[in-house]
Amino acid sequence: MKTKITSKELVAPVFNIQRFCIHDGPGIRTTVFLKGCNLACYWCHNPESRQAEPQLMFYTDRCLGCAACVAVCRTGARRKDGSRIVFSPEVCQSCFACVAACPTGALERCGQQMTVAEVFEEVVRDKPFYETSGGGVTVSGGEPLLYPDFVRSLFLCLKQEKITTAIETAGAVSWKNIKTVLPVTDLFLYDLKSAGEKLFRKATGGQLHLVLENLTELLDARTRLIIRIPVVPGFNDSPSQRDLMVKLLKKLPGRFAVEPLKYHQMAQGKYRALSLPAPRQEISARQAEAAYRETVAAFRKAGLPVLSV
Amino acid sequence: MNKNWIDPDFLQQQGEWFAAGFFEKEQASPFRRISLAIRRQLEKAFLPEYNGQEIYPSGVNTFWRTKNNILTFHYAYTLSYDRNRLAALIETATSCVERNQWLSLRQALDAYPMYSHQLISPAYTVGGRGWTHSIPDYGTVLRQGLASYHGQLKLISRQWPDNSARQDLTAGLDDVLKGIKCLHFRLNQKLPRNSPLARDFQIVPWRPARSFRQALLATNFIFYLDGCDSLGRFDVELGPYCEQDLKAGLITEKEAVAWVAALWKNFDANSGWNVALGGTLPDQRAAYNRLTMVCLKAIRKMRRPNLALRVRKDMPEKYFNQALAAIASGCGQPAFYHEEAYLQALQENHLNINFKDLSHYAFGGCTETMMHGMSNVGSLDGGLNLPGIMSKTLQRCLPGATSFKEILEALKQDISQNVSHLTTQVNHDQEQKAKYRPQPIRTLLVRDCLTAGREFNQGGARYNWSVINVGGLANVADSLAALKKLIFEEKVISPARFHQALTDNFQGWAQLLKEIKRCPRYGNDEDQADSLACEIASHVFRELTRYACWRGGRFLPGCLMFVTYVGAGENVPATPDGRLKDQPIADSIGPYFGREKKGPTAMLKSVAKLNQKMAAGTLVLNIRLAASFFSTATGRQAVKNLIRTYFSLGGMQVQVTVVDQAILKEAMKNPEKYQDLIVRVGGYSEYFTRLDRALQETIAARTEYSCP
């Protein structure tokens, strides 16, 4: 007989399980962040989620310069340069010996292969809070639909516990992946980043038509769905882009809600920690707020069902 | 002339009215003497000026002050004696007669057993020492008027002509009533003639109150008279008056809010204590009324009283919303209490509460559970410093320990022994108190003392129990978890070496401290640590409830550290959880600072695992949330759901603090201590200390705007 991996032994790279999330669907939720993404949006606020492999995050402001990490590094990726510690990611072999050695937590390992059972055990803990608040579990990323079998299996476990499920996705995956999770997913938080094919490709590296086809299919299937639109100043907040978006939303069949998301620069530190170049554009909080407000107003005016904070 | 004779006239001249009364009939019983002292004091007491406030009296309570405050009245200890001030008076005496008088006063006062609470050894004073908060039965005063007490006294005196104790009691209370009458008359003189306020104040508290303002004035007067303590079920007592006047259009809600706010200001000026709102009526209906709402509106930005909102399952949402709005104003008020759990716990704890009275539980002081207007509850009589007890146990048995169970059993045994010592000392104090420091005002104003013909401190009140504070549970749980894991499971260190590290206060043991940090910690929903916390907590609670109090009733455990946890850590050696010598112990029943890393849901689950119903004296839980949680409907809903879920899991009390900018700044300086601090950033919530520096600064700046 062939040995078969049972569904609970499926693994996926997880970089965070965050309890008490209140902005990823209704009620009090636990969000599971899966690592790995097939888009590369330039404003990405979870840059640690792009790569599926585990990564080392180095928070320089917590570093004492004690060089405990240099002592344990086998490849020389961590070197002492004067009083500072420098890191060369290209040499690092991700053994994470330095994380264990660091006394202040300036070094963190981001990403870990976890089985469905392990994730389930963690997310089921807040069940009483889901019950009171009408919350549940959200799987986010990265792009969680790169791991459809894992998500399906996790959601099946949750369904047995009568816990509601949600997926936060950018939708740029094959329909097959979505179909796998469709029967066990109560809510889709579906990102729609722009309404123009060219602009979409330029900013994210993905294909908009795939996103839209999947979206239409989902709406046809009468799924509960919230379209989430990150309002990124300088990208999709111009009146023409907004009109295009309104037109597109108006054309969509079925029922859905629209939730514009305010842009924020909370990820700057994470870019630094990953030794990645930060988004080139400087966007002030005021700019982001204004763009968000205008978008909400425009959508409301157009008669779209807008959710806003 | 007898050298030691104290001349009351001299004391009167010197403005020591209380002492004058106390030495007027030196041969009489302490009860008569103190009653007379109260009368003389009230006849001459300093009165606050009326400056157009909504209610009168107002401001700092001067009723019990004398010129030099040598001997004054205090609601918890009855007598308060300033020996140093007296020594200074002796030094500066201008004449021989004066000097002799002061000297003999000192001699007499020194001989009087004034401070029996000192019988409770300092080791057992975490949070309190022979203190007695109480709630006067002002409801009866509102409904019947103080004048009715005269008749009652006469009746009792006539009924038992041969019972000297009762004759003593009625004669003393007669003095007190005369004193009150005089005080009331004098206060009336201060008010502008024929003003509405003066007209109302002429009626109450002697005759029954007929309007909301009259009821409020009477309550305020009783509050001052009692010494500015707690008022219990304020909205239940005054609610009918308020609703009737609102309905009749005699007052507007705005006026009601202003008046109640004036009363809250009086609480603030005198550091008055607790007021309980809502809950259940004796007929099992919900007790929320329009005055509940007024009280919640009036508490915005106020420090006192400690408002306790009793949350029933069917409490209308608007009260919850108003409560959150008050919290968002930055005052951290009200605290939330789980109604159903309290009712059940009070029934189950062998407190012999009459079912009709059950719904009248309320809180005195910080949050010590007592019955509204009918109890004398030692709150707080004393406290157990668990980390202190544990370090003595470890000192003795850690070096030679062979198993974890051995340590655990030794600790439990030590706890039992300490409980036994503590209860003996508290009972001794209660006995002495009854003998030498009777409390005439509370004998008059607390239910059953009169009808039973028994003084308040003798156990005259209907309910007597003693709330004992249990401090530092989190430290003990974390310590035991660390010992268990590092010594007996992973065997990374020997018991003797661990003991050495404790003796060295972890100096030079950086690696061990790091190892300790990765051990399971209470507050993270991890059973390894939580189960130890449960085991220890249940043991302490069970031990305490085994003993009876001298006055009657039982010892009732609670955990209410408020600000005392800092001082409680002094002189406690380093503990195995990585807490250094002299550092604070845990804040109430919650996890140790900065050790909960999985957010509020995990923390609440951990705490709810304790058998809270065994500790109806109130287990206080502080939860800190950022102000931004309160600025959106989603955030407020989440806070509500957190609280409701905690209650559904068996939690009994929780108080929410809105984190202000100062704390954020502090968190930037000492991130270690604020690992649990949550702020809303962008569209999601994040731990403040995990954000990078620049971002922290922006949030600190931003919060200033959202929390004016």
Boltz contact constraints between the chains, C-beta under 6 A:
constraints:
  - contact:
      token1: [A, 19]
      token2: [B, 598]
      max_distance: 6.0
  - contact:
      token1: [A, 19]
      token2: [B, 599]
      max_distance: 6.0
  - contact:
      token1: [A, 19]
      token2: [B, 601]
      max_distance: 6.0
  - contact:
      token1: [A, 20]
      token2: [B, 599]
      max_distance: 6.0
  - contact:
      token1: [A, 20]
      token2: [B, 600]
      max_distance: 6.0
  - contact:
      token1: [A, 20]
      token2: [B, 601]
      max_distance: 6.0
  - contact:
      token1: [A, 22]
      token2: [B, 634]
      max_distance: 6.0
  - contact:
      token1: [A, 22]
      token2: [B, 638]
      max_distance: 6.0
  - contact:
      token1: [A, 23]
      token2: [B, 683]
      max_distance: 6.0
  - contact:
      token1: [A, 23]
      token2: [B, 684]
      max_distance: 6.0
  - contact:
      token1: [A, 28]
      token2: [B, 638]
      max_distance: 6.0
  - contact:
      token1: [A, 28]
      token2: [B, 641]
      max_distance: 6.0
  - contact:
      token1: [A, 61]
      token2: [B, 693]
      max_distance: 6.0
  - contact:
      token1: [A, 125]
      token2: [B, 525]
      max_distance: 6.0
  - contact:
      token1: [A, 126]
      token2: [B, 601]
      max_distance: 6.0
  - contact:
      token1: [A, 128]
      token2: [B, 645]
      max_distance: 6.0
  - contact:
      token1: [A, 128]
      token2: [B, 649]
      max_distance: 6.0
  - contact:
      token1: [A, 129]
      token2: [B, 601]
      max_distance: 6.0
  - contact:
      token1: [A, 129]
      token2: [B, 645]
      max_distance: 6.0
  - contact:
      token1: [A, 132]
      token2: [B, 641]
      max_distance: 6.0
  - contact:
      token1: [A, 132]
      token2: [B, 644]
      max_distance: 6.0
  - contact:
      token1: [A, 132]
      token2: [B, 645]
      max_distance: 6.0
  - contact:
      token1: [A, 133]
      token2: [B, 641]
      max_distance: 6.0
  - contact:
      token1: [A, 261]
      token2: [B, 683]
      max_distance: 6.0
  - contact:
      token1: [A, 264]
      token2: [B, 682]
      max_distance: 6.0
  - contact:
      token1: [A, 266]
      token2: [B, 681]
      max_distance: 6.0
  - contact:
      token1: [A, 266]
      token2: [B, 682]
      max_distance: 6.0
  - contact:
      token1: [A, 269]
      token2: [B, 692]
      max_distance: 6.0
  - contact:
      token1: [A, 309]
      token2: [B, 632]
      max_distance: 6.0
